[in-house]
Amino acid sequence: MEKEKTILIVDDVEINRMILAEIFSGSYHIMEAGSGAEAIEMINGNNDIAAVLLDLLMPGVSGLGVLEDMNQTGKIKHIPVFLITAAESEAVLMEGYHLGAVDVIRKPFMTQFLQCRVGNLIELYAHRNALEDLVAKQVAQLKEINQSMVETLAAIIEFRDCESGEHVKRIGRLTRIMMTEVSSTYPEYYLPKKEIDKIVTSSILHDIGKISIPDHILNKPGRLTAEEFEIMKQHTVKGCEILQNIPDVMDKGIYGYSYDICRHHHERWDGKGYPDGLAGDEISIWAQVVAVADVYDALTSERVYKAAYSREKAVDMIYNGECGTFNPKLLEVFRGALDKLLSEG
């Protein structure tokens, strides 16, 4: 059985509340508030209110005050509000509309006409709210699918390269910290948190192209020859080719960030990186950040071809340009980001 919908009647005149309650009591559960302050408390404490019939002129908190509170809490998006009025000025009514009221109930009340207008809008809002809930659930499910797919692809890399599993986790943590710091420090690089979240997820796939690199090169214990290094460099473009085969099942934002990071995380500020020889801010800030995080983690991790450097040695190598040049603004926040990373454990 469908739950009975609730109408909240807000009016400091009791007779008005009684008349409206009588009109709607046959079809709805009725709640009453004799003041604006009481109405705000009831609205914020009850998630089952389907509509509010709101008197504009009340002592203390007016009807406009109730609407302002509903805007602040976001309730106005989900609950239709009808203004109860006798002869309020057009300016006051327009302010009510601007604050989100959907219709005006004029005195004296016309029973059947009023029942139809309120009932129709209650049903309209109910369908809209249900649709928004459905969309929100689908978005959440899609986000879970994208995260699962990205983690699965990262696991494939881990099978090929035993360091990659923990490597991508550390890259993600340092990327989040550095992107947050750069975004808050330099307005030209600002990105909202939801975009930084996508970049962190995308950073997991920066080395997806290593799947295509032969084992004897990928896990060679010694220094690569010039020819082998040219093959290794191809993991940037090979990774993009892999991503190009799955864009329809990925979030568009994550796909875009993943593609760019995969291709450009070995570009350098002075244009001496690869594969495209980009320089300066021709390289996206997210690819620049992942590049720094990738180099630092590679230096401080043990690999088949080298021992791990200390944190201090790795930092000195990065600042001295031994691993290529990086954006000076990134280097400004790099040490602080490392301190934060280590403090987080």
Long-range contacts (C-beta under 8 A, 24 or more apart in sequence): 3-48, 4-28, 4-29, 5-29, 5-48, 5-50, 5-51, 5-122, 5-126, 6-30, 6-31, 6-46, 6-48, 6-49, 6-50, 7-31, 7-49, 7-50, 7-51, 7-52, 7-53, 7-118, 7-122, 8-32, 8-33, 8-39, 8-42, 8-43, 8-46, 8-49, 8-51, 8-52, 8-53, 9-33, 9-53, 10-35, 10-36, 10-38, 10-39, 10-52, 10-53, 10-54, 10-55, 10-58, 10-63, 10-66, 10-84, 11-53, 11-55, 11-58, 11-84, 12-55, 12-58, 12-59, 13-55, 16-55, 16-84, 16-107, 19-109, 20-53, 20-84, 20-109, 23-109, 23-111, 23-114, 23-115, 24-115, 24-118, 27-115, 27-119, 35-59, 35-60, 35-61, 36-60, 36-61, 36-62, 36-63, 36-65, 36-66, 37-61, 39-66, 40-65, 40-66, 40-69, 43-69, 43-70, 43-73, 43-75, 43-79, 44-69, 44-73, 44-75, 49-79, 50-79, 50-80, 50-122, 50-125, 50-126, 51-79, 51-80, 51-81, 51-82, 51-118, 51-121, 51-122, 51-125, 52-79, 52-80, 52-81, 52-82, 53-82, 53-84, 53-105, 53-118, 54-81, 54-82, 54-83, 54-84, 54-101, 55-83, 55-84, 55-85, 56-83, 56-84, 56-85, 56-88, 56-92, 56-93, 56-96, 57-88, 63-96, 64-92, 64-95, 64-96, 64-99, 67-96, 67-99, 67-100, 67-101, 68-99, 70-99, 70-100, 71-99, 71-100, 76-100, 78-125, 78-129, 79-125, 80-118, 80-121, 80-122, 80-124, 80-125, 82-117, 82-118, 82-121, 142-251, 143-251, 145-249, 146-201, 146-250, 146-251, 146-254, 147-201, 149-246, 149-249, 149-250, 150-201, 150-202, 150-204, 150-205, 150-250, 150-254, 150-258, 151-204, 153-204, 153-205, 153-208, 154-204, 154-205, 154-208, 156-208, 156-211, 157-207, 157-208, 157-210, 157-211, 160-210, 160-211, 160-213, 160-215, 160-218, 161-207, 161-210, 161-218, 161-219, 163-301, 163-302, 163-303, 164-207, 164-210, 167-207, 167-297, 167-298, 167-301, 168-203, 168-204, 168-206, 168-207, 170-293, 170-297, 171-203, 171-204, 171-206, 171-290, 171-293, 171-294, 171-297, 172-200, 172-201, 172-203, 172-204, 173-341, 173-344, 174-293, 174-296, 174-297, 174-337, 174-338, 174-341, 175-199, 175-200, 175-203, 175-286, 175-289, 175-290, 175-293, 176-200, 177-337, 177-340, 177-341, 178-289, 178-292, 178-293, 178-330, 178-333, 178-334, 178-337, 179-285, 179-286, 179-289, 181-333, 181-336, 181-337, 182-285, 182-289, 182-329, 182-330, 182-333, 185-329, 185-332, 185-333, 186-329, 189-285, 189-329, 191-285, 195-253, 198-251, 198-253, 198-254, 198-257, 199-257, 199-261, 199-286, 199-289, 201-254, 201-257, 202-254, 202-257, 202-258, 202-261, 202-286, 203-261, 203-286, 203-290, 203-293, 205-239, 205-243, 205-258, 205-261, 205-262, 206-239, 206-261, 206-262, 206-265, 206-290, 206-294, 207-235, 207-239, 207-262, 208-239, 208-242, 208-243, 208-258, 208-262, 209-234, 209-235, 209-236, 209-237, 209-238, 209-239, 209-240, 209-241, 209-242, 209-262, 210-235, 210-239, 211-238, 211-239, 211-242, 212-238, 212-239, 212-242, 213-238, 219-304, 220-304, 220-305, 221-304, 221-305, 222-305, 223-305, 233-266, 233-274, 233-275, 234-275, 236-262, 236-263, 236-264, 236-265, 236-266, 236-274, 236-275, 237-263, 237-275, 239-263, 257-286, 260-284, 260-286, 260-287, 261-286, 261-287, 261-290, 263-287, 264-291, 265-290, 265-291, 265-294, 266-291, 267-291, 268-324, 268-325, 268-326, 269-324, 269-325, 269-326, 269-327, 270-324, 270-325, 272-324, 272-325, 273-324, 280-327, 281-327, 285-327, 288-326, 288-327, 288-330, 289-330, 291-326, 292-318, 292-326, 292-330, 292-331, 292-334, 295-323, 295-324, 296-334, 296-338, 299-323, 311-338, 311-342
